[in-house]
Amino acid sequence: MSTVQASNRLVPPFLDVESIRLVVADELAAVDRLIERRLRSDVVLVNQIAHYIVSSGGKRLRPLVVLLSARACGYRGDQHIHLAAVTEFIHTATLLHDDVVDDSQLRRGRKTANAVFGNEASVLVGDFLYSRAFQMMADVRNMRVMEVMADTTNIIAEGEVLQLLNCGDPETTEEQYLQVIRAKTARLFETAAQLGPILCESLPEQEHALARYGLHLGIAYQLVDDVLDYEGSADEIGKNVGDDLAEGKPTLPLIHAMRTGTPGQSAIIRKAIEQDGLDHIDAVIDAVESTGAITYTARAAAAEADLALEALSEIPSSPYRDALESLAEFSVSRTY
């Protein structure tokens, strides 16, 4: 079980992510059908790689947030289906590019696309998915949607560059790291939650509330990923434990352990980050555990989940708001 515990919230009515999905099961099925249809290309390799990664067992959390936020605001059309698929295409494109930059070999429990098809093909198919996402956005014919999504993809790209600059740098501060995850991970969650009220032309207060919800949900989700990189199992999390360290990423558990550990512990972690290696992984894990870095990161994630829940107070009660609350709970209680 995860060590993450929330401080001031009630347990929502849905106990797991599958129960949350049931609230919009028909719409999620429609999103899957649309993704299948819009993945098609006359280029065989595009089809192969796109289907390989999109069908690899992802949680579809960002599309789920789009659907739930739209319904929570009273939306009754079908454009949220298109935008849910758009968020999944953008997310998938970032995964393809990330795995090339990080030279990752395992994602979601199987070989990455770059490991199977090569770096060049993976990057180009990532570009295909980005461009297909913008084609689909244009179909919605909503300039506000286009503006928000264009800003989002730009900020995600900036986050990727910031992370690249931080890799191998043990001097990265906690605020610098949080800046990266706000841009790279949380921004797409924020936008996914914001799209519902935009479609509904909701009051600005509701749009801002759901945007805040998505932002804090995304931060919490990434911080739990940081925790799982040191206490998860490869079978559950779908990647090797210590992968972030092997890529030289100074995540929050490492930053906290360097800040509060002994000089010897700090030196070992610094060396591991600088050399992008796992030669001292056991010593690093021991330092992370003994300094309370896992608990520190888990508490930070729980605090973000609480902020996400507070933001939902602006949204009328409904099964869809209940499901969004449960998603915040899932983000910090998950073990994968």
Secondary structure, DSSP 4 states (H G I P E B T S, - for coil): ------SS-PPPS--SHHHHHHTTHHHHHHHHHHHHHHT--SSHHHHHHHHHHHTS----HHHHHHHHHHHHTT--SSHHHHHHHHHHHHHHHHHHHHHHHHT--EETTEE-HHHHH-HHHHHHHHHHHHHHHHHHHHHH--HHHHHHHHHHHHHHHHHHHHHHHHTT-TT--HHHHHHHHIIIIIHHHHHHHHHHHHHHT--HHHHHHHHHHHHHHHHHHHHHHHHHHHHS-HHHHSS-TTHHHHTT---HHHHHHHHHS-HHHHHHHHHHHHHT--TTHHHHHHHHHHTTHHHHHHHHHHHHHHHHHHHGGGSPPSHHHHHHHHHHHHHHH---
